[in-house]
């Protein structure tokens, strides 16, 4: 057996996991977990990337001897480096307001229809393309000589080598999903200099070895290679979906819900653009055809507003609330920013003429019903737009711990749901490293290994399908 360190950074916490992999075994343990707390400063919302890097070093120290290290994180955000390779300020958080109204300015040069046909990326106000357009007039951007996406920045600090991993690069809205290379025409028309980006890497490519100073700080003995993985955490999570065959949908749950299909080719039609589906790249040249849904962020923000009550008690209260009493659109950008989430949900219910939740249990049930309904809509539309029917829905990530959400998703979709693994991104990260070192076989073999070794729970659909159709129609008719 060999040991691999998976650095897995989420929007609210980071962790260093150690995966021990053998020919027919896969064990995952947590070496270190640390918070990821964005900081609001006078100029806006920023990531504490130095704190994250310190957490990574602490995690590698706790991990002990490992045969390789891989890093995955959330997408779209980046750090800028000067000519000496020094970081020019803390990376901007994707929930910062600086991109408000920027997309329309980009569309004046590259209309949204042409942008989608070239890159296949859904509209989101925080896409890297819009962030760059917003930053272009700043002194910091003028001094920048290199842009590194978050996992590539941390890899650079560990190894001294720069690269841009492809699955994460595909979320920038600057990559052509057909060629798996930069969308040169889009970048030129949008005024983006692609020389800012380091050369592309693919999952499994070598990304350097830990620097001598890192070895000293972590107590590791070198050489320790760093391996490029699916550095967008969703790419790693989808690689760990324990599916059999191709007729499956997935939902990667956490702060966001990413619901969709794994395809061989992108879907670049105008109908797909209008439905706001994205074509991000995955392992082995696959396409992650999915929709971004607000996810458990809605509940996380309510819990924070309520002073962090016990989540288990909230879910027990929610289970007693009548189903589909009130639902909101979990894709509505009105829920994107932090703060006052219960008030915003209450207002959405009030405006749409639905009962306004009065208790924490009612708010929680509204959120979970709304997420299940959004999952239903996304998976049904993905099948239709891609002409790719499915027989089962796999839920991976933190939402697998939420049995009520999994059950409601099965009921809403009218399909069996298989929940697990919880630490899908870390497992996908580990297995890409193991595959690069010859310990596991192809993608199907990786998935079989996960299915054999990780706990999974199956939920069969039940309840009234007509009630879900009625809730969907009610939401479709709500004022915008």
ABEGO torsion letter per residue (X at the ends): XBBBBBBBBBAABBBBBBBBBBAABBBBBBABBBBBBBBBBAAEBBBBAAAAAAAAAAAAAAAEBBABBBBBBBBGBBBBBBAAGBBBEBBBBAABAAABGAAAAAAAABBAAAAAAAAGBBBBAABAAAAAAAAAABAAAAABABBBBAAAAAAAAAAGBBBBBAAAAAAAGABBAAAGBBBAAAAAAAGBBAAABBBBBBBGBBAEBBBAAAAAAAGBBOBBBBBBBBABAAAAAAAABBBBEABBBBBBBEABBBBEBBBABBBABAAAAAAGBBBBBBBGGBBBBBBBBAEAAAAAAAAAAAGGBBAAAAAAAAAABBBGABBBBAABAAAABBEGAAAAAAAAAAAAGBBBBABAAAAAAAAAAAAAAAAAAAAAAAAAAAGBBBABBBBBEAAAABAAAAAAAAAAAGBBBBBOBABAAAAAAAAAAAAAAGABBBAAAAAAAAAAABBBBBBBBBEBAAAAAAAAAAAAABBX
